[in-house]
Amino acid sequence: MFVVTAEIQVKKGSEAEFKSWIKESNAELSKFDGFVRRRLLESRNGKNIILVEFETKEKFETMHKTPEHARIQSKGHSFMEGMPMPTFYEVVAQ
């Protein structure tokens, strides 16, 4: 399993619209081979993390190179203050 976390800052006043975009874009991303899930996490102090899970790094990278992903990513960035800060992981034990 390949996991990506991305720390993000949502623009003030865009929170509800961003959450709706997460749901809509998840429906599109779920069509990609290897997609497992993507969730928006929020800490008690308001920090946001997007958590993405794919079967493999290769399937994630294939999806990441598509025009569909570029469109989804561009719209998501419009709700954010600055660029996401991603960290990549391989699941090594369960």
C-alpha positions as a LaTeX table, in Angstrom:
\begin{tabular}{lrrr}
\hline
Residue & $x$ (\AA) & $y$ (\AA) & $z$ (\AA) \\
\hline
Met1 & 0.00 & 0.00 & 0.00 \\
Phe2 & 1.22 & 3.50 & $-0.89$ \\
Val3 & 0.08 & 6.39 & 1.30 \\
Val4 & 0.41 & 10.14 & 0.82 \\
Thr5 & $-0.33$ & 12.76 & 3.44 \\
Ala6 & $-0.50$ & 16.40 & 2.41 \\
Glu7 & $-0.66$ & 19.17 & 4.94 \\
Ile8 & $-2.88$ & 21.96 & 3.64 \\
Gln9 & $-4.30$ & 25.30 & 4.73 \\
Val10 & $-7.82$ & 25.99 & 3.46 \\
Lys11 & $-8.64$ & 29.62 & 2.71 \\
Lys12 & $-10.90$ & 31.22 & 5.31 \\
Gly13 & $-14.52$ & 31.10 & 4.19 \\
Ser14 & $-13.87$ & 28.24 & 1.72 \\
Glu15 & $-14.13$ & 25.35 & 4.17 \\
Ala16 & $-17.62$ & 24.11 & 3.23 \\
Glu17 & $-16.97$ & 24.44 & $-0.49$ \\
Phe18 & $-13.64$ & 22.63 & $-0.09$ \\
Lys19 & $-15.30$ & 19.73 & 1.74 \\
Ser20 & $-17.84$ & 19.45 & $-1.09$ \\
Trp21 & $-15.00$ & 19.46 & $-3.62$ \\
Ile22 & $-13.28$ & 16.63 & $-1.70$ \\
Lys23 & $-16.42$ & 14.47 & $-2.03$ \\
Glu24 & $-16.90$ & 15.31 & $-5.73$ \\
Ser25 & $-13.27$ & 14.76 & $-6.65$ \\
Asn26 & $-13.13$ & 11.50 & $-4.68$ \\
Ala27 & $-15.86$ & 10.16 & $-6.99$ \\
Glu28 & $-13.62$ & 10.99 & $-9.98$ \\
Leu29 & $-10.44$ & 9.65 & $-8.39$ \\
Ser30 & $-12.14$ & 6.38 & $-7.46$ \\
Lys31 & $-12.24$ & 5.52 & $-11.17$ \\
Phe32 & $-8.44$ & 5.25 & $-11.30$ \\
Asp33 & $-6.84$ & 1.83 & $-11.11$ \\
Gly34 & $-5.35$ & 1.25 & $-7.67$ \\
Phe35 & $-7.25$ & 4.01 & $-5.86$ \\
Val36 & $-8.20$ & 2.90 & $-2.34$ \\
Arg37 & $-9.44$ & 6.08 & $-0.65$ \\
Arg38 & $-8.81$ & 9.74 & 0.07 \\
Arg39 & $-9.93$ & 11.51 & 3.23 \\
Leu40 & $-9.72$ & 15.00 & 4.70 \\
Leu41 & $-8.51$ & 15.03 & 8.30 \\
Glu42 & $-8.78$ & 17.94 & 10.70 \\
Ser43 & $-7.00$ & 18.19 & 14.05 \\
Arg44 & $-8.59$ & 19.75 & 17.09 \\
Asn45 & $-6.55$ & 22.90 & 16.47 \\
Gly46 & $-7.85$ & 23.22 & 12.88 \\
Lys47 & $-4.87$ & 21.79 & 10.99 \\
Asn48 & $-5.88$ & 19.90 & 7.81 \\
Ile49 & $-4.30$ & 16.85 & 6.21 \\
Ile50 & $-5.39$ & 15.07 & 3.05 \\
Leu51 & $-4.76$ & 11.31 & 3.33 \\
Val52 & $-4.54$ & 9.37 & 0.04 \\
Glu53 & $-4.17$ & 5.60 & $-0.28$ \\
Phe54 & $-3.28$ & 3.69 & $-3.45$ \\
Glu55 & $-2.48$ & 0.03 & $-3.99$ \\
Thr56 & 1.02 & 0.86 & $-5.29$ \\
Lys57 & 3.32 & 3.80 & $-5.85$ \\
Glu58 & 3.29 & 3.05 & $-9.58$ \\
Lys59 & $-0.52$ & 3.26 & $-9.80$ \\
Phe60 & $-0.45$ & 6.53 & $-7.85$ \\
Glu61 & 2.18 & 7.97 & $-10.20$ \\
Thr62 & 0.21 & 6.87 & $-13.27$ \\
Met63 & $-2.91$ & 8.64 & $-11.95$ \\
His64 & $-0.87$ & 11.70 & $-11.01$ \\
Lys65 & 0.26 & 12.15 & $-14.66$ \\
Thr66 & $-3.25$ & 12.29 & $-16.16$ \\
Pro67 & $-5.08$ & 15.40 & $-17.40$ \\
Glu68 & $-7.99$ & 14.48 & $-15.11$ \\
His69 & $-5.74$ & 14.66 & $-12.07$ \\
Ala70 & $-4.25$ & 17.96 & $-13.23$ \\
Arg71 & $-7.76$ & 19.43 & $-13.47$ \\
Ile72 & $-8.78$ & 18.08 & $-10.05$ \\
Gln73 & $-5.55$ & 19.30 & $-8.47$ \\
Ser74 & $-5.85$ & 22.77 & $-9.99$ \\
Lys75 & $-9.36$ & 23.26 & $-8.62$ \\
Gly76 & $-8.29$ & 22.00 & $-5.19$ \\
His77 & $-5.38$ & 24.43 & $-5.08$ \\
Ser78 & $-7.82$ & 27.30 & $-5.67$ \\
Phe79 & $-9.24$ & 26.64 & $-2.16$ \\
Met80 & $-5.82$ & 26.61 & $-0.47$ \\
Glu81 & $-3.42$ & 29.11 & 1.02 \\
Gly82 & $-0.16$ & 27.97 & $-0.56$ \\
Met83 & 0.80 & 24.60 & $-1.94$ \\
Pro84 & 0.21 & 21.26 & $-0.17$ \\
Met85 & 3.17 & 19.78 & 1.71 \\
Pro86 & 3.16 & 16.06 & 0.76 \\
Thr87 & 4.89 & 13.18 & 2.52 \\
Phe88 & 5.03 & 9.72 & 0.92 \\
Tyr89 & 4.88 & 6.37 & 2.72 \\
Glu90 & 4.94 & 2.65 & 1.96 \\
Val91 & 2.95 & 0.46 & 4.33 \\
Val92 & 5.50 & $-2.02$ & 5.70 \\
Ala93 & 3.37 & $-3.90$ & 8.26 \\
Gln94 & $-0.30$ & $-4.33$ & 9.14 \\
\hline
\end{tabular}
